[in-house]
Protein backbone atom coordinates (compact mmCIF):
# COMPACT_ATOMS: atom_id res chain seq x y z
CA UNK A 1 0.00 0.00 0.00
CA UNK A 2 2.84 2.37 0.84
CA UNK A 3 4.35 1.74 -2.64
CA UNK A 4 1.09 2.84 -4.31
CA UNK A 5 1.00 6.06 -2.25
CA UNK A 6 4.57 6.91 -3.29
CA UNK A 7 3.71 6.11 -6.93
CA UNK A 8 0.72 8.48 -6.78
CA UNK A 9 2.88 11.18 -5.21
CA UNK A 10 5.48 10.87 -7.99
CA UNK A 11 2.78 11.02 -10.66
CA UNK A 12 1.26 14.10 -9.03
CA UNK A 13 4.69 15.74 -8.89
CA UNK A 14 5.35 15.02 -12.59
CA UNK A 15 1.86 16.23 -13.56
CA UNK A 16 2.31 19.51 -11.63
CA UNK A 17 5.72 20.02 -13.22
CA UNK A 18 4.25 19.64 -16.69
CA UNK A 19 1.41 22.04 -15.89
CA UNK A 20 3.75 24.67 -14.45
CA UNK A 21 6.14 24.46 -17.39
CA UNK A 22 3.32 24.82 -19.90
CA UNK A 23 1.96 27.91 -18.12
CA UNK A 24 5.15 29.95 -18.31
CA UNK A 25 4.66 33.29 -20.01
CA UNK A 26 6.50 33.94 -23.23
CA UNK A 27 9.39 36.39 -23.40
CA UNK A 28 8.31 39.69 -24.99
CA UNK A 29 11.80 40.91 -25.82
CA UNK A 30 14.73 38.88 -26.97
CA UNK A 31 18.22 40.25 -26.60
CA UNK A 32 19.09 38.34 -29.78
CA UNK A 33 16.95 40.73 -31.85
CA UNK A 34 19.21 43.34 -33.39
CA UNK A 35 18.08 46.86 -34.16
CA UNK A 36 17.24 47.21 -37.82
CA UNK A 37 16.84 43.49 -38.36
CA UNK A 38 13.77 42.60 -40.37
CA UNK A 39 11.51 39.86 -39.16
CA UNK A 40 10.66 37.12 -41.56
CA UNK A 41 7.25 37.15 -43.22
CA UNK A 42 6.42 33.91 -41.42
CA UNK A 43 7.19 35.46 -38.01
CA UNK A 44 5.07 38.51 -38.87
CA UNK A 45 2.14 36.27 -39.84
CA UNK A 46 2.48 34.28 -36.62
CA UNK A 47 2.46 37.39 -34.45
CA UNK A 48 -0.23 39.24 -36.47
CA UNK A 49 2.09 42.22 -36.93
CA UNK A 50 1.01 44.67 -39.60
CA UNK A 51 4.36 45.86 -40.97
CA UNK A 52 7.83 44.59 -41.68
CA UNK A 53 10.40 46.76 -39.96
CA UNK A 54 12.17 49.35 -42.07
CA UNK A 55 12.59 52.70 -40.33
CA UNK A 56 12.80 54.69 -43.54
CA UNK A 57 9.45 53.37 -44.82
CA UNK A 58 7.75 53.17 -41.43
CA UNK A 59 4.45 55.07 -41.70
CA UNK A 60 5.15 57.98 -39.33
CA UNK A 61 1.54 59.20 -39.46
CA UNK A 62 0.46 55.77 -38.18
CA UNK A 63 2.83 56.13 -35.20
CA UNK A 64 1.34 59.56 -34.38
CA UNK A 65 -2.24 58.27 -34.79
CA UNK A 66 -1.55 55.31 -32.50
CA UNK A 67 0.14 57.50 -29.90
CA UNK A 68 -2.68 60.07 -29.96
CA UNK A 69 -5.22 57.29 -29.40
CA UNK A 70 -3.67 56.81 -25.94
CA UNK A 71 -4.08 60.45 -24.83
CA UNK A 72 -5.98 60.56 -21.55
CA UNK A 73 -4.96 57.08 -20.38
CA UNK A 74 -3.91 57.38 -16.72
CA UNK A 75 -0.35 56.74 -15.57
CA UNK A 76 0.25 53.46 -13.77
CA UNK A 77 3.72 52.36 -12.71
CA UNK A 78 4.30 49.02 -14.44
CA UNK A 79 1.00 49.38 -16.30
CA UNK A 80 0.77 48.29 -19.91
CA UNK A 81 -2.90 48.66 -20.87
CA UNK A 82 -5.34 51.46 -21.64
CA UNK A 83 -6.46 51.18 -18.02
CA UNK A 84 -3.05 52.55 -16.99
CA UNK A 85 0.39 52.72 -18.57
CA UNK A 86 3.87 53.88 -17.69
CA UNK A 87 6.17 55.74 -20.08
CA UNK A 88 8.25 52.86 -21.40
CA UNK A 89 5.30 50.50 -21.82
CA UNK A 90 3.50 53.23 -23.75
CA UNK A 91 6.40 53.50 -26.23
CA UNK A 92 6.82 49.73 -26.34
CA UNK A 93 3.12 49.21 -27.10
CA UNK A 94 3.05 51.81 -29.89
CA UNK A 95 5.99 50.17 -31.63
CA UNK A 96 4.56 46.71 -30.99
CA UNK A 97 1.50 47.76 -32.99
CA UNK A 98 3.90 48.64 -35.80
CA UNK A 99 5.49 45.19 -35.64
CA UNK A 100 8.63 46.30 -33.81
CA UNK A 101 9.82 44.81 -30.54
CA UNK A 102 11.41 47.10 -27.97
CA UNK A 103 12.83 46.37 -24.52
CA UNK A 104 10.57 47.13 -21.56
CA UNK A 105 12.29 49.88 -19.54
CA UNK A 106 13.29 53.40 -20.57
CA UNK A 107 16.95 52.65 -19.72
CA UNK A 108 16.89 49.49 -21.88
CA UNK A 109 15.21 51.43 -24.69
CA UNK A 110 17.88 54.14 -24.43
CA UNK A 111 20.65 51.54 -24.72
CA UNK A 112 18.82 49.83 -27.61
CA UNK A 113 18.45 52.88 -29.86
CA UNK A 114 20.94 54.64 -32.13
CA UNK A 115 21.57 58.12 -30.79
CA UNK A 116 20.82 61.11 -33.00
CA UNK A 117 21.45 64.80 -32.47
CA UNK A 118 18.55 66.67 -30.86
CA UNK A 119 18.30 68.93 -33.93
CA UNK A 120 18.07 65.88 -36.22
CA UNK A 121 15.12 64.25 -34.44
CA UNK A 122 12.28 62.87 -36.58
CA UNK A 123 8.73 61.72 -35.97
CA UNK A 124 8.91 58.36 -34.22
CA UNK A 125 12.21 58.99 -32.44
CA UNK A 126 12.37 58.39 -28.70
CA UNK A 127 13.21 61.29 -26.40
CA UNK A 128 14.90 60.25 -23.16
CA UNK A 129 15.15 62.02 -19.83
CA UNK A 130 17.23 61.41 -16.74
CA UNK A 131 17.17 61.93 -13.03
CA UNK A 132 20.74 62.65 -12.01
CA UNK A 133 22.71 60.36 -14.35
CA UNK A 134 20.13 57.61 -14.87
CA UNK A 135 17.67 57.49 -17.76
CA UNK A 136 14.26 57.08 -16.18
CA UNK A 137 11.71 58.50 -18.64
CA UNK A 138 10.90 58.27 -22.35
CA UNK A 139 8.53 60.01 -24.73
CA UNK A 140 7.65 59.57 -28.39
CA UNK A 141 8.50 62.50 -30.68
CA UNK A 142 5.56 63.47 -32.95
CA UNK A 143 6.99 66.57 -34.66
CA UNK A 144 6.83 70.34 -34.09
CA UNK A 145 8.95 70.02 -30.94
CA UNK A 146 6.19 67.97 -29.24
CA UNK A 147 6.26 64.51 -27.67
CA UNK A 148 3.56 62.23 -26.36
CA UNK A 149 4.44 60.48 -23.12
CA UNK A 150 2.91 59.02 -20.00
CA UNK A 151 3.37 61.64 -17.30
CA UNK A 152 3.25 60.43 -13.71
CA UNK A 153 0.90 63.27 -12.77
CA UNK A 154 -1.29 63.61 -15.87
CA UNK A 155 -1.16 60.28 -17.72
CA UNK A 156 -0.65 60.17 -21.48
CA UNK A 157 -0.37 63.73 -22.78
CA UNK A 158 1.21 65.87 -25.47
CA UNK A 159 4.09 67.91 -24.08
CA UNK A 160 6.29 70.59 -25.58
CA UNK A 161 9.99 69.81 -25.50
CA UNK A 162 10.49 73.53 -24.81
CA UNK A 163 9.17 72.96 -21.27
CA UNK A 164 12.06 74.03 -18.98
CA UNK A 165 11.63 70.94 -16.79
CA UNK A 166 12.16 68.60 -19.74
CA UNK A 167 14.99 70.69 -21.20
CA UNK A 168 16.84 70.36 -17.89
CA UNK A 169 16.23 66.57 -17.71
CA UNK A 170 17.00 65.80 -21.39
CA UNK A 171 19.28 62.73 -21.77
CA UNK A 172 19.24 62.06 -25.51
CA UNK A 173 17.29 61.20 -28.63
CA UNK A 174 17.20 57.64 -29.87
CA UNK A 175 16.18 56.16 -33.19
CA UNK A 176 15.16 52.56 -33.65
CA UNK A 177 17.38 51.13 -36.40
JODA-V377075 format. One record per backbone hydrogen bond with DSSP energy under -0.5 kcal/mol. CO is the residue of the C=O (numbers start at 1). NH is the residue of the N-H. Records with the same first field share a line. If there is no record, write none. Layout:
# JODA-V377075
CO = NH + NH
This chain:
# JODA-V377075
1 = 5
2 = 6
3 = 7
4 = 8
5 = 9
6 = 10
7 = 11
8 = 12
9 = 13
10 = 14
11 = 15
12 = 16
13 = 17
14 = 18
15 = 19
16 = 20
17 = 21
18 = 22
19 = 23
21 = 24
30 = 33
34 = 37
40 = 44
41 = 45
42 = 46
43 = 47
44 = 48 + 49
45 = 48
54 = 57 + 58
55 = 58
58 = 60
59 = 62 + 63
60 = 64
61 = 65
62 = 66
63 = 67
64 = 68
65 = 69
67 = 70
68 = 71
70 = 73
73 = 156
74 = 85
76 = 79
79 = 86
81 = 84
84 = 81
85 = 76
86 = 90
87 = 91
88 = 92
89 = 93
90 = 94
91 = 95
92 = 96
93 = 97
94 = 98
95 = 100
96 = 99
97 = 50
105 = 109
106 = 110
107 = 111
108 = 112
109 = 113
114 = 175
116 = 173
117 = 120
118 = 121
122 = 125
125 = 141
126 = 128 + 174
127 = 139
128 = 171 + 172
129 = 136 + 137
130 = 132
131 = 133 + 134
133 = 135
134 = 131
137 = 129
139 = 127 + 141
140 = 148
141 = 124
143 = 146
145 = 161
146 = 142 + 143
147 = 159
148 = 140
149 = 151 + 157
151 = 155
155 = 151
156 = 72
157 = 149
159 = 147
160 = 163
163 = 167
164 = 168
165 = 169
166 = 170
169 = 130
172 = 128
173 = 116
174 = 126
175 = 114 + 177
